């Protein structure tokens, strides 16, 4: 069985207006940088470097070192409340998170409909 056939119904796609790294800034910043819309990868990498964490390679964001860096950045960011709070600081991220709630609400309604 192909991956998409097996897991396709569990995968959601998001299209970022700026870059995905803009969505990640609130993890590390409490100042106005958490809402940055430009130079997000550079801003994030500066902070990762300052904390002695692996940076996300700008020209190889899909390679193994980058994947490991993203995983490290996200490892403590699993709580829905934290994600929703971070989304508040980025319009595109907020729209994405809100769309997930709409989908979740629709699934709950479908689950409670009589067959």
Residue pairs with C-beta under 8 A, 6 or more apart in sequence:
12 100
12 103
14 20
14 96
16 22
16 23
16 92
16 93
17 91
17 92
18 37
18 38
18 40
18 90
18 92
19 40
19 41
21 40
21 41
21 43
21 44
21 56
22 36
22 37
22 40
22 90
22 92
22 93
23 86
23 87
23 90
23 92
23 93
24 40
24 44
24 73
24 74
25 33
25 34
25 35
25 36
25 40
25 43
25 44
25 89
25 90
26 34
26 35
26 85
26 86
26 89
26 90
27 73
27 74
27 77
27 86
28 34
28 44
28 47
28 48
28 51
29 43
29 47
33 43
34 86
34 89
35 89
35 90
36 43
37 90
41 56
41 58
42 58
44 56
44 73
45 55
45 56
45 58
48 54
48 55
48 56
48 69
48 73
49 55
53 69
53 72
53 73
54 65
54 68
54 69
54 72
55 69
56 66
56 69
56 70
56 73
57 63
57 65
57 66
57 69
60 66
77 83
77 86
83 97
84 97
86 93
87 93
87 94
87 96
87 97
87 98
88 94
